[in-house]
Amino acid sequence: MSERPAHLWIVGGTRRDRDAALDAVLPRTAAGEFHAVGSHRRGRGPYAGTAALLDRVVPRIWADAPDTVTAHDVELLSVAPGLESVVEPSRETLTSLAVPEERTRFYGPARTRRLVHGVVEFLNQWAAAADRPVTVRFDAVHEADATEQELLAIALRRVDPARLRLVVATTGDPLPAHAVELADALDRYAVRVDAPAAPSPTAPREAAEAVRAYVASDGTSDDAGEHAAYEAASAAQRAALHDARAGELERTAPQAHRLGALPYHLERGSDPHGAGLRAVLDAAGRCVDMGFYHAAADLARRARELADPVRQEDAYCTASTRLTSALAVLGRVDEAEEIYFDLRSRFTTPMVHLFSNYALGMLYTRHRAPETRNHLTARVHLHTAIALASQMPEATRSFQKVFQQNGLALVEMHMGNLERAEELVTEGLARLDADLAPGEHELHRSVLLHNRGQVRAALGRIEEGIADLSRVIAADPNHPEYYFDRASLHRRAGDPEAALADYQSAIDVSPPFPEAYYNRGDLRAELGDVKGALADFGHVLELEPDYLRARINRASLLLEGGDPEGARADVAEGLVHHPDSADLLCTRGLLALEDGDSRAALADFTVALEHDPALYEALANRAVIAQEQGRTDDAVADLTRALELVGPDASLLYNRGYVHRAAGRWPEAIEDFTAALGLPGAEQDELLWERAGCRAESGDLDGARTDLGRCAGLGASPYADRARARLAELAGA
């Protein structure tokens, strides 16, 4: 092993093999503070190993530095729900507080990445404060939930192994397709250690003992003997052991195992279609609510298999909708659509057809890939849902109709019917205020208000949009997206200070939020705060190195600020993630120009334009090279195309005029310089000087004198003295 600390990737067929290999390369005496956790999803479900680690370390930190924990309480409690007895949440939202029957908003797929970044930053703080290095071994990562695999991929990149060494232990089989980020991180940031097969224990074990051991492992054991004994045991014996283990977990750590071991045992116990179904269905619901969609899909599919669609219609339908909710977010919309057709073909219950039509409408207007969306089909489904809602019992009719109309408003907005969308949402708000008691369905009221604010902003009524979002924030002050959206509206309204304040609020109430940092950095750059912009773009890239716009913008700022090497490093790293990025290729071309390598620059600008023919910066810079190489017509063609793309632009008109002048095309040059002079931001002195030269060359000496006189009168201009000297030369002409 290298003396320099490194993360480790232990690859072996069994846990025994992997542990032996770890002991050989990293004796415990060299491991510092050592923690061994299991990542198998059957144990604790999502974030299994991380939750186990946090359960050990957070109570210690809470006792010594509670502010450190509070700063990350959202992510810690989401990842390790067993900490609820230790840590009191400080940033609840209407979404997190909503009772199940009032939950109408669900998290997007990016939420788990924010949680992960928060946990990683917490772990870094813990390790930095420790009095010795820390090592954490995560075993069975090949069987971990997608959430844990995502966390380890990010942690391998962001955690310094000199302080906190991560040991990721897997078999040699390929990781699942959704874990490609982890596979890449292991290759890039960890040293692989292949574990030889360890000798098997020589002492035979009784079958009953082996079965008990397998069940006690919560089905995570990779001991071949234990697994064989379990498979050979009678169904009754297995069920009894599963019941006993479930009872033990319910007594000792129900919250920690609610999403993993408890449903696993109860669905294999003596009452799989009763207690088992309830446990699996509850776990699926919790995972949907938390945004753990891979786990939700697995659990909901298992619940659907347990439920009898004839005798347990409600459970079957609930399992189906939880499954489709997860599948839609994961992009598996065809599978989700098949399930909704299955439900509509099986049942005549109005509510089944109501929620199926609503969900199908959302699939067609939101979840499908852009090229397969069909807003008209979505509208048909939503109209059907609204018709069904109108026939619901009086107690639920009002809310159901408003809910379906809100879905229709989204469809109408996507179809460009913004006035109709606003009308639907406003009508819904009024109906809820009239028909529901104060405090009832507060979450959905906030959703409607937020949606109306967005529609009003799209209609150009920015101040009304801001007012709606301000009302939402007053009702739900810990929801970061509201601040984020209002910041964008403040920016559009010309109030950058209010926008900056809202971006800061979004950052304060959220786990790490890359988009908020990026937007704030973009605004800071626009305001001339280059240092602040670089800091924000840098933090975005610390969180997400493949965040393309942050990479492009930081590289551009570095290049403009006189740091070509920093820009070069950003471009190189960006092209690793986005090899076809026209903006990065264009920036690399600019760096080549800085180096005097016009051949490489020309190649980069040309390839950039192949990927994005509308990238006018590449056209303008390629024109510079063409002019230097004497290819006047190519230069004019590129600059003309750039002007067609961006419209009248003083800099581009100046450049084309300059090319025309160099070619002796005086009328064309004069025309471009004249057009540029009438545009905001034009360099008046330089343009007048150039136009005067063209007029003199074309024989228009009076016009030249006029331009030179104007140029000479511009005061501190570097062209003023030259203009006065040239006027003197022309005095006798």
NORJOWO-V529307 format. One record per pair of residues at least 4 apart in sequence whose ideal C-beta (glycine too) atoms are under 6 Angstrom apart, sorted by the first residue. I is the first residue (numbers start at 1). J is the second residue. If there is no record, write none. Layout:
# NORJOWO-V529307
I_J / I_J
This chain:
# NORJOWO-V529307
1_25 / 5_161 / 5_162 / 5_165 / 6_161 / 6_191 / 7_156 / 7_161 / 7_166 / 7_189 / 7_190 / 8_167 / 8_190 / 8_191 / 8_193 / 9_168 / 9_186 / 9_190 / 9_192 / 10_18 / 10_21 / 10_22 / 10_169 / 10_193 / 10_195 / 11_170 / 11_172 / 11_194 / 12_17 / 12_18 / 12_21 / 12_195 / 13_17 / 13_171 / 14_222 / 15_139 / 15_222 / 16_198 / 17_195 / 17_197 / 17_198 / 18_169 / 18_195 / 20_198 / 21_193 / 21_195 / 22_26 / 25_193 / 26_30 / 26_31 / 28_34 / 31_135 / 32_132 / 32_133 / 32_134 / 32_135 / 33_132 / 33_134 / 34_135 / 35_53 / 35_136 / 36_137 / 37_49 / 37_52 / 37_53 / 37_138 / 38_43 / 38_49 / 38_139 / 38_140 / 39_48 / 39_49 / 39_138 / 39_140 / 39_141 / 39_144 / 39_148 / 40_140 / 40_143 / 40_220 / 41_45 / 41_48 / 41_144 / 41_145 / 42_218 / 42_219 / 42_220 / 42_260 / 42_264 / 43_48 / 43_218 / 43_220 / 43_260 / 43_261 / 44_48 / 44_51 / 44_256 / 44_260 / 45_259 / 45_260 / 45_295 / 46_145 / 46_147 / 46_292 / 46_295 / 47_51 / 47_79 / 47_147 / 47_148 / 48_148 / 49_138 / 50_79 / 50_151 / 51_79 / 51_80 / 53_136 / 54_58 / 54_80 / 55_80 / 55_82 / 57_126 / 58_62 / 58_83 / 59_86 / 61_65 / 61_68 / 61_69 / 62_66 / 62_69 / 62_86 / 66_70 / 68_125 / 69_87 / 70_90 / 72_76 / 72_118 / 72_122 / 73_77 / 73_87 / 73_89 / 73_90 / 74_91 / 74_511 / 75_115 / 75_118 / 75_119 / 75_511 / 76_80 / 76_83 / 77_83 / 77_89 / 78_115 / 79_119 / 81_255 / 82_255 / 82_256 / 83_87 / 91_478 / 91_509 / 92_96 / 92_97 / 93_476 / 93_478 / 93_479 / 94_442 / 94_443 / 94_446 / 94_476 / 95_105 / 98_102 / 98_103 / 98_443 / 102_441 / 102_443 / 104_443 / 104_444 / 105_447 / 107_111 / 107_291 / 109_329 / 111_291 / 112_147 / 112_291 / 114_511 / 114_512 / 115_511 / 116_150 / 116_151 / 116_154 / 117_512 / 117_543 / 118_511 / 118_512 / 120_154 / 120_155 / 120_158 / 127_134 / 127_163 / 127_164 / 130_134 / 134_164 / 135_165 / 136_166 / 137_167 / 138_168 / 139_169 / 141_168 / 141_170 / 142_170 / 142_171 / 144_148 / 144_149 / 145_295 / 146_178 / 146_294 / 147_292 / 149_179 / 149_182 / 151_155 / 152_168 / 152_182 / 153_181 / 153_182 / 153_185 / 154_158 / 155_159 / 155_166 / 156_185 / 156_189 / 157_185 / 157_189 / 159_164 / 161_165 / 175_179 / 175_182 / 175_183 / 185_189 / 186_190 / 205_209 / 205_210 / 207_229 / 210_225 / 210_226 / 210_229 / 211_229 / 211_230 / 211_233 / 212_216 / 213_226 / 214_221 / 214_226 / 214_230 / 215_241 / 215_245 / 217_221 / 218_261 / 219_264 / 221_226 / 233_237 / 233_238 / 239_269 / 239_270 / 242_265 / 242_268 / 242_269 / 243_269 / 243_270 / 245_265 / 246_265 / 246_266 / 246_269 / 249_253 / 249_257 / 249_261 / 249_262 / 250_254 / 253_257 / 257_261 / 257_262 / 258_262 / 259_283 / 262_279 / 263_267 / 263_279 / 263_280 / 263_283 / 265_269 / 266_275 / 266_276 / 266_279 / 267_272 / 267_276 / 267_280 / 271_275 / 272_276 / 272_306 / 273_277 / 273_306 / 277_281 / 277_306 / 277_307 / 277_315 / 280_299 / 280_302 / 280_303 / 281_303 / 281_319 / 283_299 / 284_296 / 284_299 / 284_300 / 284_303 / 284_322 / 285_322 / 287_292 / 287_295 / 287_296 / 288_296 / 288_322 / 288_325 / 292_296 / 293_326 / 293_329 / 293_330 / 296_300 / 296_326 / 297_326 / 297_327 / 300_319 / 300_322 / 300_323 / 301_323 / 303_319 / 304_319 / 304_320 / 307_312 / 307_315 / 307_316 / 307_319 / 308_312 / 309_316 / 309_346 / 312_316 / 317_352 / 320_339 / 320_343 / 324_336 / 324_339 / 327_332 / 327_335 / 327_336 / 328_333 / 328_336 / 328_367 / 333_363 / 333_367 / 333_368 / 337_363 / 340_356 / 340_359 / 340_360 / 343_352 / 343_356 / 344_353 / 344_356 / 347_352 / 350_388 / 353_388 / 354_385 / 354_388 / 357_381 / 357_384 / 357_385 / 358_385 / 358_404 / 358_407 / 360_381 / 361_378 / 361_381 / 361_382 / 361_407 / 362_366 / 363_367 / 363_368 / 364_374 / 364_377 / 364_378 / 365_375 / 365_378 / 365_411 / 365_414 / 368_372 / 368_373 / 375_411 / 375_414 / 375_415 / 378_411 / 379_411 / 382_407 / 382_408 / 382_411 / 385_404 / 386_404 / 389_400 / 389_401 / 389_404 / 392_396 / 392_397 / 392_400 / 396_400 / 398_431 / 398_435 / 402_428 / 402_431 / 402_432 / 405_424 / 405_428 / 406_428 / 408_424 / 409_421 / 409_424 / 409_425 / 412_417 / 412_420 / 412_421 / 413_421 / 418_455 / 418_458 / 418_459 / 421_455 / 422_426 / 422_455 / 425_448 / 425_451 / 425_452 / 428_448 / 429_448 / 431_435 / 432_436 / 432_445 / 436_440 / 436_441 / 446_472 / 446_475 / 446_476 / 449_468 / 449_471 / 449_472 / 450_472 / 452_468 / 453_465 / 453_468 / 453_469 / 456_461 / 456_464 / 456_465 / 457_462 / 457_465 / 457_489 / 462_489 / 462_492 / 462_493 / 465_489 / 466_489 / 469_482 / 469_486 / 472_482 / 473_477 / 473_482 / 478_509 / 480_506 / 480_509 / 480_510 / 480_513 / 483_502 / 483_505 / 483_506 / 484_506 / 484_516 / 486_502 / 487_499 / 487_502 / 487_503 / 490_495 / 490_498 / 490_499 / 491_499 / 496_523 / 496_527 / 499_523 / 503_516 / 503_520 / 506_510 / 506_513 / 506_516 / 507_513 / 507_516 / 512_543 / 514_540 / 514_543 / 514_544 / 517_536 / 517_539 / 517_540 / 518_540 / 518_550 / 520_536 / 521_533 / 521_536 / 521_537 / 524_529 / 524_532 / 524_533 / 525_533 / 529_533 / 530_557 / 534_538 / 534_557 / 537_550 / 537_553 / 537_554 / 540_547 / 540_550 / 541_545 / 541_550 / 546_577 / 548_578 / 551_570 / 551_574 / 552_583 / 554_570 / 555_567 / 555_570 / 555_571 / 555_587 / 557_561 / 558_563 / 558_566 / 558_567 / 559_564 / 559_567 / 564_568 / 564_591 / 564_594 / 568_591 / 570_574 / 571_584 / 571_587 / 571_588 / 574_578 / 574_584 / 575_579 / 575_584 / 580_611 / 582_608 / 582_611 / 582_612 / 582_615 / 585_604 / 585_607 / 585_608 / 586_608 / 586_617 / 586_618 / 588_604 / 589_601 / 589_604 / 589_605 / 592_597 / 592_600 / 592_601 / 593_601 / 598_602 / 598_625 / 602_625 / 605_618 / 605_621 / 605_622 / 608_615 / 608_618 / 609_613 / 609_618 / 614_645 / 616_642 / 616_645 / 616_646 / 618_622 / 619_638 / 619_641 / 619_642 / 620_642 / 622_638 / 623_635 / 623_638 / 623_639 / 626_631 / 626_634 / 626_635 / 627_635 / 627_659 / 632_659 / 632_663 / 635_659 / 636_640 / 636_659 / 639_652 / 639_655 / 639_656 / 642_652 / 643_652 / 648_679 / 650_676 / 650_679 / 650_681 / 650_682 / 653_672 / 653_675 / 653_676 / 654_676 / 656_672 / 657_669 / 657_672 / 657_673 / 660_665 / 660_668 / 660_669 / 661_669 / 661_694 / 665_669 / 666_694 / 666_697 / 666_698 / 669_694 / 670_691 / 670_694 / 673_687 / 673_690 / 673_691 / 676_682 / 676_687 / 677_682 / 677_687 / 682_687 / 683_687 / 685_711 / 685_714 / 685_717 / 685_719 / 688_707 / 688_710 / 688_711 / 689_711 / 689_719 / 691_707 / 692_704 / 692_707 / 692_708 / 695_700 / 695_703 / 695_704 / 696_704 / 701_733 / 705_730 / 708_723 / 708_726 / 708_727 / 711_719 / 711_723 / 712_720 / 712_723 / 712_724 / 714_720 / 719_723
